[in-house]
Amino acid sequence: VAPLVGAALSRHRGALGIAGVLLAQAPAIVDAVSSPVVVDGVETVLYLDDSGSMTWQPHRLKAGRRVLGSLAPLLSGGPTRVLKFGNSPTVLSPREVAGDVSTALVEMHWDGSSGGTYLWKMIEDDVRARYRPGRGKLRLVVVTDGEDTLSPAEYNGVAGMDPMMKTLLRLGFDIEWHIVVLGEVEREARYQALAGATGGSFLSAKTFDPREPRAAAFLEAVGASGGRDRRDRQRRYERDVKSGKAERLEWYRAL
């Protein structure tokens, strides 16, 4: 079949270009036609910031790709999806049951070419479209360098995480957030609070070296997702709120 397809494409000018476009869109097509998944185990989604600002400082996109390379082995063995986001979301890898993320394929299309930053409402809509609450949890991993600038007013900025979380919790989702902020972001403590309140982890860095202690601790938390470690991180967040070190999030339910 392959030789016949190749011969047919070679006879039609522009067909190879069309084939390339179709191949690039294949992950999104597969994702769109798939039925929503009931969250009975651990379902992981990586949301990668592809806004133009990721290229303003050359090290940001490079650091993000290093984060991806370090995360990929930790996610193997469980279902994983990968999206990039800018003006709109783009599926780079549909749900893979084995969780084997092709970092080379993702990096090929993660290039900082997607405009602005559409984050919190995008994630809310993506979760509602692709998943149904079950006995398990969603492990959501975000790599970003800025605030949400394109979501509707209520979801705009750092505070946009609140209506998103209220909606997803009301629907019955259990979510654990792991967040990497590359560069400097206003009120980044809010991102840290979101991760802590849900038993996840947070890392703020200009560059990324998996051997650096804070980066290693972040990766360890992703790998040890759930169970006692997660509850310990939530209790640490509660202690930090009581001592004034962390912001109390209005939707958080104490353990």
C-alpha positions in Angstrom: 0.0 0.0 0.0 2.8 2.5 0.9 4.5 2.4 -2.5 1.1 3.0 -4.2 0.3 5.9 -2.0 3.8 7.3 -2.6 3.4 7.0 -6.3 0.0 8.6 -6.2 1.3 11.5 -4.2 4.2 12.1 -6.5 1.9 12.5 -9.4 0.0 15.3 -7.8 1.6 18.6 -7.2 1.2 19.8 -3.7 -0.1 16.4 -2.5 2.9 15.9 -0.3 2.3 19.3 1.4 -1.3 18.3 2.0 -0.2 15.0 3.4 2.1 16.8 5.8 -0.8 19.0 7.0 -3.0 16.0 7.5 -0.3 14.2 9.5 0.2 17.3 11.7 -3.5 17.4 12.3 -3.9 13.7 13.0 -3.5 13.8 16.8 -6.2 16.4 17.1 -8.5 14.4 14.8 -7.9 11.2 16.8 -8.5 13.1 20.0 -11.7 14.8 18.8 -13.4 11.6 17.7 -12.5 9.6 20.8 -15.2 9.1 23.4 -14.8 10.9 26.8 -12.9 8.9 29.3 -14.2 8.0 32.8 -11.4 8.8 35.3 -11.0 5.6 37.2 -7.2 5.6 37.6 -4.7 8.3 37.1 -5.2 10.3 33.9 -2.5 12.7 32.9 -2.6 15.8 30.7 0.4 18.0 29.8 -0.5 21.6 28.9 2.5 23.3 27.2 2.6 27.0 26.8 3.2 27.8 23.1 2.6 31.6 23.3 5.0 33.9 21.5 6.6 35.0 24.8 8.2 31.6 25.1 10.6 32.7 22.3 11.3 36.2 23.6 13.8 34.7 26.0 15.5 31.8 24.1 16.2 29.8 27.2 12.5 29.5 28.1 11.4 27.2 25.3 14.7 25.3 25.7 14.0 24.9 29.4 10.5 23.8 28.7 11.7 21.1 26.4 14.1 19.9 29.1 11.2 19.7 31.5 9.2 17.7 29.0 12.2 15.3 28.5 12.5 14.7 32.3 8.7 14.3 32.7 8.2 11.8 29.9 9.8 8.7 31.6 7.8 9.4 34.8 4.5 9.3 32.9 5.1 6.0 31.1 2.7 3.2 32.1 -0.4 5.5 32.4 -2.7 7.2 30.0 -1.4 10.6 28.9 -2.5 13.4 26.6 -0.3 16.4 25.5 -1.6 19.8 24.3 0.0 23.1 23.5 -1.8 26.3 24.1 -1.7 29.8 22.8 -4.6 31.6 21.2 -6.2 28.2 21.1 -5.3 24.6 22.2 -3.7 22.1 19.9 -3.5 18.4 20.6 0.1 17.2 20.1 -0.5 13.7 21.4 -3.9 12.0 21.9 -4.5 9.8 24.9 -1.9 7.0 24.9 -2.9 4.2 27.3 0.8 3.3 27.9 1.7 6.9 28.5 4.7 6.7 26.1 5.0 10.4 25.1 7.1 11.0 21.9 9.1 13.9 23.1 10.7 14.4 19.6 7.3 14.6 18.0 6.0 17.0 20.6 9.1 19.2 20.4 8.8 19.4 16.7 5.5 21.3 17.1 6.2 23.1 20.4 7.8 26.2 18.9 6.2 29.2 20.5 4.1 30.0 17.4 0.6 30.1 18.9 0.1 33.8 19.9 -1.2 34.7 23.3 -2.1 32.8 26.4 -5.5 31.1 26.7 -5.2 28.9 29.8 -7.8 28.5 32.5 -11.0 28.4 30.5 -9.2 26.3 27.9 -8.3 23.7 30.5 -11.9 23.7 32.0 -13.4 23.1 28.6 -10.8 20.5 27.7 -11.4 18.5 30.9 -15.2 18.7 30.5 -15.0 17.6 26.9 -12.6 14.7 27.2 -13.2 13.3 30.7 -16.0 12.2 33.1 -15.6 12.1 36.9 -14.8 8.6 38.3 -13.0 7.1 41.2 -9.6 8.2 40.0 -7.9 11.5 39.6 -6.6 13.9 36.9 -2.9 14.7 37.1 -2.6 18.0 35.2 0.8 19.3 34.4 1.3 22.9 33.1 4.5 24.4 31.8 4.1 28.2 31.2 5.9 31.5 31.3 3.0 33.9 31.8 -0.6 34.7 32.9 -3.8 33.9 31.1 -4.5 36.9 28.9 -7.2 35.5 26.5 -9.8 33.7 28.7 -13.1 35.5 29.3 -13.0 38.1 32.1 -13.8 35.9 35.0 -11.1 33.4 34.0 -8.5 36.0 33.0 -5.2 36.5 34.9 -3.9 34.3 37.8 -7.3 34.5 39.6 -8.9 32.7 36.6 -7.9 29.4 38.3 -10.7 29.9 40.9 -13.8 29.7 38.7 -12.2 26.9 36.8 -11.5 24.9 40.0 -15.0 25.6 41.3 -16.6 24.3 38.2 -14.4 21.1 38.0 -14.8 20.3 41.7 -18.6 20.8 41.5 -18.6 18.3 38.6 -16.9 15.8 40.8 -13.3 15.8 39.4 -10.3 15.1 41.7 -7.4 17.1 40.3 -3.7 17.2 41.2 -1.8 20.1 39.7 1.9 20.1 38.9 3.1 23.5 37.6 6.3 24.9 36.2 6.7 28.6 35.7 9.6 29.7 33.5 10.8 33.2 34.2 9.0 35.8 36.3 5.3 35.9 36.7 3.2 38.2 38.8 1.6 36.5 41.8 3.4 33.3 41.1 2.6 32.3 44.7 -1.0 31.7 43.4 0.3 28.9 41.1 2.2 27.5 44.1 -1.0 27.6 46.2 -2.9 25.8 43.4 -0.4 23.0 43.4 -0.1 22.7 47.1 -3.8 22.7 47.8 -4.3 19.8 45.4 -1.3 17.8 46.6 0.8 18.5 43.6 4.1 20.4 43.1 5.4 23.7 41.9 8.6 24.9 40.4 9.7 28.4 39.4 12.9 28.6 37.4 14.6 30.6 34.6 16.4 27.4 33.4 15.9 23.8 34.1 18.4 21.2 35.3 16.9 18.0 36.6 19.9 17.6 39.0 19.2 20.9 40.7 17.5 20.2 44.1 14.3 22.1 43.5 13.8 20.6 40.1 14.6 17.1 41.4 12.0 17.6 44.2 9.4 18.6 41.6 10.1 15.6 39.4 10.0 13.3 42.4 6.6 14.7 43.4 5.2 14.0 39.9 6.6 10.5 39.9 5.2 9.8 43.4 1.8 11.2 42.5 -1.0 10.3 44.9 -1.3 8.4 48.2 0.4 9.5 51.4 2.8 11.9 49.7 0.0 13.8 48.2 -1.8 14.2 51.5 1.5 15.3 53.1 1.8 18.1 50.5 -1.8 19.2 51.2 -1.2 19.3 54.9 2.0 21.3 54.3 -0.2 23.8 52.3 -2.7 24.0 55.2 0.2 24.7 57.7 1.5 27.4 55.3 -1.9 29.0 55.1 -2.3 29.1 58.8 1.2 30.7 59.2 0.6 33.2 56.4 3.1 31.7 54.0 0.5 30.6 51.5 -2.7 32.2 50.1 -6.0 30.5 51.1 -7.9 29.5 48.0 -11.6 30.0 48.4 -12.6 26.7 46.9 -10.2 24.6 49.0 -11.7 22.0 51.2 -9.5 21.2 54.3 -8.5 17.6 54.9 
